[in-house]
Amino acid sequence: MDTVTSLDKFRVPIGNQEIELQQFIFEAGGMPLLRTRIREASRFTIFDVDPVTAARWGKVLCAWAAAQPGMADREGDAI
C-alpha cells in the first residue's frame, strides 16, 4: 500500500482555499514525492513534484515572500 504522510495543512486567507502538503511514497518504490492538494469548495487540484522541483519551487516562494513589504520583520510567522 502506498504511504501518504501529511506535512502541513492550512487555509489561504484570501480565497479560503485549503492547501495540504503530503509526502507520497509508492509501495512499488521510487523516489518520494511532495503531493500538493488544493481544495476549492468541492473541487480538488492535486499534483506531485520530485525533490529537485520542490527545492526550486520552495526557493522561489521564499525569496518572493521575503521581498514583500513588511515581511522582513515577520520571518518565520507563517511556519
C-alpha positions in Angstrom: 0.0 0.0 0.0 1.3 3.5 -0.8 2.2 5.7 2.1 0.9 9.2 2.5 2.1 11.4 5.3 0.5 14.8 5.9 3.2 17.5 6.4 1.1 20.6 6.7 -2.5 21.8 6.1 -3.7 25.4 6.1 -6.2 27.8 4.6 -5.3 30.7 2.3 -6.6 33.9 3.9 -7.7 35.4 0.6 -9.8 32.9 -1.4 -10.2 30.4 1.5 -8.6 27.5 -0.4 -7.4 24.6 1.7 -3.9 23.5 1.0 -2.4 20.3 2.2 1.2 19.2 1.6 1.9 15.5 1.8 4.8 13.1 1.4 3.8 10.4 -1.0 5.7 7.1 -1.2 4.7 4.4 -3.7 4.7 0.9 -2.4 6.5 -0.3 -5.5 9.4 2.0 -4.8 10.9 5.0 -6.4 11.6 8.5 -5.1 9.3 10.1 -2.5 7.1 12.9 -4.0 5.7 16.0 -2.5 1.9 16.0 -3.1 0.1 19.3 -3.1 -3.7 19.1 -2.7 -5.6 22.3 -3.1 -9.3 22.3 -2.3 -11.6 25.0 -3.6 -15.2 24.2 -2.4 -15.8 20.8 -3.8 -13.1 20.9 -6.5 -9.6 19.4 -5.8 -6.3 20.1 -7.7 -3.7 17.5 -6.9 -0.1 17.4 -8.2 3.1 15.6 -7.3 6.6 17.0 -7.6 10.0 15.5 -7.2 12.6 16.7 -4.6 14.6 18.8 -7.1 11.4 20.6 -8.3 10.2 21.1 -4.7 13.5 22.7 -3.7 13.5 25.1 -6.7 9.8 26.0 -6.1 10.4 26.5 -2.4 13.4 28.7 -3.0 11.4 31.0 -5.3 8.5 31.1 -3.0 10.7 32.0 0.0 12.6 34.7 -2.0 9.3 36.2 -3.2 7.7 36.3 0.2 10.9 37.8 1.8 10.9 40.6 -0.8 7.3 41.7 0.0 6.8 44.9 2.1 6.6 44.2 5.8 7.9 40.7 5.6 11.4 41.4 6.9 10.1 41.7 10.5 7.8 38.7 10.2 10.3 36.0 9.2 9.0 32.6 10.4 5.5 33.7 11.3 3.8 31.6 8.7 5.6 28.4 9.6 
